[in-house]
């Protein structure tokens, strides 16, 4: 049951409205609320006989001056059959019929009782000001469908049927679906998974819409992302507003990040921005923010979440360049007390995959795999170049941690800098190198990583030199060859690592 509050505005400012107008409604559609009573106003009445004055429900007179003529009026709050009987009632009715005009106005029952207890013009005016309620049985299912399609619920007085009022025109039930949902100019990015579009919620908030293409099978990555991120709530984790899942059509609706992804700001050779647009203080803050986000995923949730695809492209930046971890398509959920993660195959992006993910000889897969990816990303932020450039031939590939370890002076990488900045850079490099240790047991937890970043450089120990090269080709095209090469290196060079 739905209700609407109404006020007869013709009488709120001037009780002597001419011509008087009744409050009429479609009784097939509407009914008065149970707490509603009627007030009958009579205008231009002759002087009332004295024997009628005590009659219950017939108040003292009110006066109106219309066209410079004083007119007497009365109001009745009860049915005459309830107030009087026999010839007495007939005489009252005959008298009221001699009045020039009459009008019926609904009012609150409590206001009517006040009039009957104290029949004054002030109480009458107050009752008219308070108005009354109409009620009707609404089709909520139709209204909900209309609102979901972007329309407003309404009623067509010509057809006496429900109507959905839309931006272009009214419709019987829902607004017409547009042939396209997002304009091409609003596309924010394209990738193998599909496209990211800029959209807008009904309340005006901008959102990023990740539309997945070629969604087949059970949609494991889609389900992973929805299940994983819906468990999170952290300033450094992107917020999921909702999702769409209709057969092969799947989309995720995220909060909109106006500055895009981190990779647009850290690679000097390919970025239009270059990391010089971000001061070292800001890069440091971003590194700490990502660390806190990962720490939350590993320890702050009821269920531990291992991301398995930490890289600059999956770090989004808001207006203030606050980093937010996104893209949970490869994430795995595990109990907090479980130290290892069960996996049927390698997952991740070449250049950021921890050794144990693609070769079991290095140990079990765990949240320490995210630590490795994080460390590689931090080293890229400092070095301003990718660990692996897909555009390069295999012969020219580099292992970024080795370059960082062998660079004795920070100034050789970044030119003239202040002492404070140099300490910040050295701290980021040291933490990054600890994170990319080949043995997962040698890597710090993300809690320790944040502690190291926020602490003093003088308390950080120099990490051992990394020795392993990451897989260098696409996981989908040549993972076997990369795995064989990496495993061979692990067996051949494990002794070297112990000496380093």
C-alpha positions in Angstrom: 0.0 0.0 0.0 1.4 3.4 -1.0 0.3 6.8 0.3 0.6 10.4 -0.7 0.1 13.5 1.4 -2.1 16.2 -0.1 -3.2 19.7 1.0 -6.1 21.7 -0.5 -4.1 24.8 -1.3 -7.2 26.7 -2.3 -8.2 27.0 1.3 -4.9 27.2 3.2 -4.4 30.9 2.4 -8.0 32.0 2.1 -10.8 30.0 3.6 -13.2 32.1 1.5 -12.1 30.7 -1.8 -14.5 31.5 -4.6 -15.8 29.5 -6.3 -15.5 26.7 -3.8 -13.9 23.5 -5.2 -14.5 20.0 -3.9 -11.5 17.6 -3.5 -12.4 14.8 -6.0 -10.4 11.7 -6.8 -10.8 8.5 -8.8 -12.3 6.2 -6.3 -11.4 3.2 -8.4 -7.7 4.0 -7.9 -7.5 5.9 -4.6 -9.1 5.8 -1.2 -8.8 8.0 1.9 -6.5 6.8 4.7 -8.3 5.4 7.7 -7.5 8.5 9.8 -9.4 10.8 7.5 -12.6 12.7 8.2 -14.6 15.1 6.1 -15.3 18.8 6.8 -18.3 20.3 5.0 -18.1 24.1 4.5 -21.2 26.1 3.7 -21.0 29.6 2.3 -23.5 32.5 2.1 -26.0 31.0 4.6 -28.9 32.9 6.1 -28.9 33.6 9.7 -29.1 30.3 11.5 -32.2 29.7 13.7 -31.3 29.7 17.4 -32.6 26.2 18.0 -29.9 24.7 15.7 -26.9 26.2 17.5 -26.5 23.4 20.1 -26.5 20.7 17.4 -23.5 18.5 17.6 -21.1 19.0 14.7 -22.5 22.3 13.6 -20.0 24.9 14.6 -20.2 28.6 15.2 -20.2 30.7 12.1 -17.2 32.0 10.2 -17.5 35.1 8.0 -16.2 35.9 4.5 -16.1 39.3 2.8 -16.5 38.7 -0.9 -16.9 41.6 -3.3 -17.2 43.9 -0.3 -20.2 41.9 0.9 -20.1 40.1 4.3 -21.2 36.5 4.0 -21.9 34.0 6.8 -20.5 30.5 6.7 -20.7 27.4 8.8 -18.9 24.0 8.8 -20.2 20.6 9.7 -17.9 17.8 10.8 -20.3 14.9 11.2 -23.0 13.3 9.1 -26.5 14.7 10.1 -27.8 11.2 10.6 -25.3 10.8 13.4 -25.9 14.3 14.8 -29.7 14.5 14.8 -32.7 12.4 14.0 -36.2 12.9 12.7 -37.6 16.2 11.8 -34.8 17.9 13.6 -32.3 16.5 11.1 -34.6 17.4 8.2 -34.8 21.0 9.3 -31.0 21.3 9.6 -30.6 19.8 6.1 -33.2 22.2 4.7 -31.4 25.1 6.3 -28.0 24.1 4.9 -29.4 23.7 1.4 -30.4 27.4 1.5 -26.7 28.3 1.6 -25.2 29.6 -1.6 -22.3 27.2 -1.9 -20.9 24.1 -0.1 -17.7 22.1 -0.4 -16.3 18.9 1.1 -12.6 18.9 2.3 -10.9 15.8 3.8 -8.8 16.4 7.0 -7.0 14.5 9.7 -9.3 12.9 12.2 -7.3 14.4 15.1 -7.7 17.9 13.6 -11.5 17.3 13.2 -11.7 16.3 16.9 -10.0 19.6 17.8 -12.6 21.5 15.9 -15.5 19.7 17.6 -13.9 20.3 21.1 -13.1 23.9 20.3 -15.1 25.1 17.3 -13.1 28.2 16.3 -12.0 29.6 13.0 -8.3 29.1 14.0 -8.8 25.4 14.5 -10.6 25.1 11.2 -7.8 26.9 9.4 -5.2 24.6 11.2 -7.1 21.5 10.0 -7.1 22.6 6.4 -3.4 23.4 6.6 -2.5 19.9 7.8 -4.1 18.2 4.8 -4.9 14.5 4.4 -3.6 11.2 3.0 -4.6 9.3 0.0 -3.7 5.6 -0.4 -3.5 3.2 -3.3 -2.2 -0.3 -4.1 0.9 0.2 -6.2 2.5 -2.3 -8.5 5.9 -2.3 -7.0 7.3 -4.8 -9.4 6.5 -2.6 -12.4 7.8 0.5 -10.6 11.1 -1.3 -9.7 11.6 -2.4 -13.3 10.9 1.1 -14.5 13.4 2.7 -12.1 16.1 0.1 -13.0 15.8 1.0 -16.6 16.4 4.7 -15.8 12.8 5.9 -15.7 10.4 7.4 -13.2 7.1 5.7 -12.1 3.9 7.5 -13.0 0.2 7.1 -14.0 -1.4 8.0 -17.3 -4.8 9.7 -16.6 -6.0 9.1 -20.2 -5.4 5.4 -20.1 -5.7 4.9 -16.4 -2.6 2.7 -16.5 0.9 2.6 -15.0 3.4 4.5 -17.1 7.2 4.6 -17.0 8.4 8.2 -17.8 11.8 8.1 -19.6 14.1 10.7 -21.0 12.9 10.3 -24.6 9.2 9.5 -24.0 6.8 7.6 -21.7 6.6 3.8 -22.0 4.2 1.2 -20.7 6.6 -0.6 -18.4 10.3 0.2 -18.8 12.5 2.6 -20.8 13.7 1.5 -24.2 17.2 -0.1 -24.2 19.7 1.9 -26.1 21.5 0.2 -29.0 24.8 1.1 -27.3 25.4 1.6 -23.6 28.7 3.5 -23.6 30.1 6.0 -26.1 33.4 5.1 -27.8 34.9 8.4 -26.7 34.5 7.2 -23.1 36.6 4.1 -23.5 39.4 4.1 -20.9 41.4 1.1 -22.1 41.4 -2.1 -24.1 43.0 -5.4 -23.3 42.8 -9.1 -23.9 40.0 -9.4 -21.4 37.9 -6.8 -23.1 37.5 -3.0 -22.6 37.2 -0.6 -19.7 34.6 2.2 -20.1 33.7 5.3 -18.2 30.1 5.3 -17.1 27.8 7.1 -14.7 25.5 5.9 -12.0 22.0 7.4 -11.7 23.2 9.5 -8.8 25.9 11.1 -11.0 28.9 9.2 -9.6 31.4 8.2 -12.3 32.3 4.6 -12.6 34.6 2.3 -14.6 32.9 -0.5 -16.4 35.1 -3.5 -17.2 33.3 -5.4 -20.0 34.7 -8.9 -20.4 34.7 -10.2 -24.0 34.6 -13.8 -25.2 33.4 -15.0 -21.7 33.0 -18.7 -22.0 32.6 -21.7 -19.8 32.0 -21.2 -16.1 33.7 -17.8 -16.1 36.3 -18.7 -13.4 38.2 -15.4 -13.6 34.9 -13.4 -13.5 33.7 -15.3 -10.4 37.1 -15.0 -8.8 37.1 -11.3 -9.2 33.6 -10.8 -7.8 34.0 -13.2 -4.9 37.5 -11.9 -3.9 36.9 -8.2 -4.1 33.5 -8.3 -2.6 35.1 -9.4 0.6 37.3 -6.4 0.8 37.0 -2.9 2.2 40.2 -0.9 2.3 41.4 2.5 1.1 44.0 0.8 -1.1 41.7 -1.7 -2.7 39.4 -0.6 -5.6 35.7 -0.6 -4.7 33.4 -2.9 -6.6 29.9 -1.3 -7.0 28.3 -4.2 -8.8 28.4 -6.6 -11.6 26.3 -7.9 -14.5 26.2 -11.6 -15.4 23.8 -12.6 -18.2 24.9 -15.7 -20.1 28.2 -14.8 -21.9 27.8 -11.1 -21.1 29.7 -10.2 -18.0 30.8 -6.8 -16.7 32.2 -5.3 -13.5 31.4 -1.9 -12.2 34.2 -0.2 -10.2 34.8 3.2 -8.7 36.3 5.5 -11.3 40.0 6.2 -11.0 40.7 9.4 -13.0 44.5 9.0 -13.2 44.4 5.5 -14.6 47.0 2.9 -13.9 50.5 3.3 -12.4 52.3 2.0 -15.5 51.5 5.3 -17.3 53.7 7.2 -14.9 56.8 5.1 -14.2 58.4 4.0 -17.5 60.5 6.8 -18.9 61.0 5.4 -22.4 57.4 4.7 -23.2 55.3 6.9 -20.9 53.9 10.2 -22.1 54.1 11.3 -18.4 57.4 9.9 -17.3 58.0 9.3 -13.6 59.4 12.9 -13.4 55.7 13.9 -13.3 55.6 12.1 -9.9 58.0 13.3 -7.3 60.0 10.7 -5.4 57.9 11.4 -2.3 54.8 10.6 -4.2 56.3 7.4 -5.7 57.3 6.4 -2.2 53.8 7.0 -0.9 52.3 4.9 -3.7 54.7 2.1 -2.8 53.7 2.2 0.8 50.0 2.4 -0.1 50.2 -0.7 -2.3 52.1 -2.4 0.5 49.3 -1.7 3.0 46.7 -2.9 0.5 48.5 -6.2 0.1 49.0 -6.5 3.8 45.3 -6.2 4.2 44.6 -8.9 1.6 47.0 -11.2 3.3 46.1 -10.5 6.9 43.2 -8.1 7.3 40.5 -10.2 5.7 38.7 -13.1 7.4 39.8 -15.2 4.4 43.3 -14.6 3.1 43.4 -13.4 -0.5 46.5 -14.0 -2.7 46.3 -11.7 -5.8 48.8 -13.4 -8.1 48.9 -10.6 -10.6 50.4 -7.6 -8.9 51.9 -5.3 -11.5 51.8 -1.5 -12.4 48.9 -2.0 -14.8 46.7 -3.4 -12.0 47.4 -0.5 -9.7 44.9 2.4 -10.2 45.4 5.9 -9.1 42.6 8.3 -7.8 42.5 12.0 -8.1 45.2 12.4 -5.3 47.3 9.5 -6.7 46.2 7.2 -3.9 46.9 3.7 -5.2 44.3 1.0 -5.3 44.9 -2.6 -6.1 42.5 -3.9 -8.9 41.9 -6.9 -11.2 41.3 -9.9 -9.0 40.7 -12.3 -11.8 43.6 -14.6 -10.9 43.2 -14.3 -7.1 42.9 -17.3 -4.8 41.1 -17.5 -1.5 42.6 -19.6 1.3 42.2 -19.9 5.1 44.5 -17.6 7.1 46.1 -20.6 8.9 47.1 -22.2 5.6 50.6 -21.3 4.6 50.5 -22.9 1.1 48.1 -22.3 -1.8 46.9 -25.3 -4.0 47.3 -24.5 -7.7 46.7 -26.5 -10.8 48.8 -24.3 -13.1 50.9 -21.2 -13.2 49.3 -17.8 -13.2 50.4 -14.2 -13.5 52.2 -11.9 -15.9 55.6 -12.5 -17.3 58.2 -10.5 -15.4 56.3 -10.5 -12.1 55.8 -14.2 -11.5 57.5 -15.6 -8.4 59.8 -18.6 -9.2 57.8 -21.0 -7.1 54.7 -20.3 -9.2 56.2 -21.8 -12.4 58.6 -24.2 -10.8 57.9 -26.2 -7.7 61.6 -26.8 -7.0 61.7 -23.3 -5.4 59.1 -24.2 -2.8 55.4 -24.0 -2.2 53.2 -21.2 -3.5 51.9 -18.8 -0.9 51.2 -15.2 -0.2 54.9 -14.7 -0.5 54.3 -15.0 -4.3 52.6 -11.6 -4.1 55.5 -10.2 -2.2 57.8 -11.2 -5.1 55.5 -9.4 -7.6 55.4 -6.3 -5.4 59.2 -6.2 -5.1 59.6 -6.4 -8.9 57.1 -3.6 -9.3 58.9 -1.4 -6.8 62.2 -1.9 -8.6 60.5 -0.9 -11.8 59.2 2.3 -10.1 62.8 3.1 -9.1 64.5 2.1 -12.4 61.9 3.7 -14.7 61.9 0.6 -17.0 60.3 -2.8 -17.2 61.9 -5.9 -15.9 60.9 -7.5 -19.2 60.1 -5.6 -22.4 57.8 -7.7 -24.5 59.0 -5.7 -27.6 62.6 -6.7 -27.0 64.2 -9.9 -28.4 65.2 -12.6 -25.9 68.9 -11.8 -26.4 68.4 -8.2 -25.1 66.3 -9.1 -22.0 67.5 -8.0 -18.6 66.8 -9.1 -15.1 66.1 -5.8 -13.4 67.1 -6.9 -9.8 70.6 -7.6 -11.0 70.9 -4.2 -12.5 69.7 -2.6 -9.3 72.0 -4.7 -7.2 75.0 -3.9 -9.3 74.3 -0.1 -9.4 76.5 1.1 -6.6 75.4 4.7 -6.6 71.8 5.8 -6.8 72.9 8.9 -8.6 74.0 6.8 -11.5 70.4 6.0 -12.1 68.8 9.3 -11.3 71.4 12.1 -11.6 71.7 14.8 -9.0 69.2 14.3 -6.1 69.0 15.4 -2.4 70.2 13.3 0.5 66.7 12.8 1.7 65.6 11.6 -1.8 68.6 9.3 -2.1 67.7 7.7 1.2 64.1 7.1 0.0 65.3 5.6 -3.2 67.9 3.3 -1.5 65.2 2.2 0.9 62.8 1.3 -1.9 65.6 -0.6 -3.8 66.6 -2.5 -0.6 63.0 -3.5 0.2 62.4 -4.4 -3.5 65.5 -6.7 -3.5 64.4 -8.4 -0.3 61.0 -9.0 -1.8 62.4 -10.7 -5.0 64.5 -13.3 -3.2 64.4 -16.6 -4.9 63.6 -18.6 -1.8 60.1 -17.6 -0.6 61.2 -18.1 3.0 63.8 -15.3 2.6 61.1 -12.8 1.6 59.5 -10.6 4.2 55.8 -10.6 4.8 53.9 -7.5 3.6 53.6 -6.4 7.3 57.4 -6.4 7.5 57.7 -4.7 4.1 55.5 -1.7 5.2 57.5 -1.6 8.5 60.8 -1.5 6.5 59.6 1.2 4.1 58.4 3.4 7.0 61.5 2.8 9.1 65.0 4.1 8.9 67.4 3.0 6.2 70.2 2.4 8.7 68.3 -0.6 10.2 67.9 -2.4 6.8 70.3 -5.2 6.0 71.7 -5.6 2.5 69.8 -8.5 0.8 71.6 -11.3 -1.0 72.0 -10.9 -4.8 69.1 -12.5 -6.7 70.2 -15.0 -9.3 67.0 -16.2 -11.1 65.6 -14.9 -14.4 61.9 -14.8 -14.6 59.9 -16.4 -17.4 60.3 -14.1 -20.4 57.6 -15.2 -22.8 53.8 -15.3 -22.7 52.4 -17.8 -20.3 49.8 -18.8 -22.9 52.3 -19.4 -25.7 55.5 -20.8 -24.2 55.3 -21.4 -20.5 56.8 -24.9 -20.8 60.0 -23.7 -22.3 60.4 -20.9 -19.7 59.6 -23.3 -16.9 62.2 -25.8 -18.1 64.8 -23.1 -18.4 64.0 -21.6 -15.0 64.1 -25.0 -13.2 67.4 -25.8 -14.9 68.8 -22.6 -13.6 67.5 -23.3 -10.1 69.3 -26.6 -9.9 72.5 -25.3 -11.5 72.8 -22.0 -9.5 71.3 -22.9 -6.1 74.8 -23.4 -4.8 75.8 -20.0 -6.1 72.9 -18.4 -4.2 74.2 -19.9 -1.0 77.6 -18.4 -1.6 76.3 -14.9 -2.5 
